[in-house]
Amino acid sequence: MDIDSIARTILLELRARVEAGGEGGMYGDRGRALHDIDALLANPSTDQVKYLLLPTANLQELSMECGWGREFNELATKLEGVLDIA
């Protein structure tokens, strides 16, 4: 299933959060998060979105370390709903 325009918009918002946030730390890596999101934007895959949003995955850890964990959870919930992958 291809990512539709709503899902793409959410991924772009996640990417913007990553770019605006800190580098991360022990568990979250900003460079890896940007790479993962860019790969999804270039080659959409609902399976890969699932891995991106997993609890304790890099993106969630990064969001928590950089102070936008609540926003990550809201965006992840929206993206899962749009793609019906909850």
Protein Blocks (a to p, Z undefined) as FASTA:
>chain_A
ZZdfklmmmmmmmmmmmmmmcnbjfklcfklmmmmmmmmmmmgcfklmmmmmpghiaklm
mmmmnopmmmmmmmmmmmmmmnopZZ
